[in-house]
């Protein structure tokens, strides 16, 4: 990770990192919402999202085409849930501590957000 600010965004999603911020180095958002995150919260988000995406990919061979599933992962700081089909699912976020918030991303935004977190390497 460099010492420079990094913001990536697309239709329905955005993620950012500012290593020089005092408390909230991370940023997550959608088209009409955003929340600043601590480094630990952003780390947990990236790690859990990657785990859930891997789980959905693994489930593809075990489900029939029309079967939808939901799975979740949680730490003390953050809760995530993916819901939908293995190839197309939404993502829901809730912060578990401090300022409590929630947000979600559509199935169309999720693949792009997942690709973006892989470049952050903060987790």
Secondary structure as UniProt FT lines:
FT   STRAND          6..10
FT   TURN            11..12
FT   STRAND          13..17
FT   TURN            19..20
FT   STRAND          26..29
FT   STRAND          34..37
FT   HELIX           39..59
FT   TURN            60..62
FT   TURN            65..66
FT   STRAND          69..74
FT   STRAND          78..85
FT   TURN            86..87
FT   STRAND          88..95
FT   TURN            98..99
FT   STRAND          102..105
FT   HELIX           107..117
FT   TURN            118..120
//
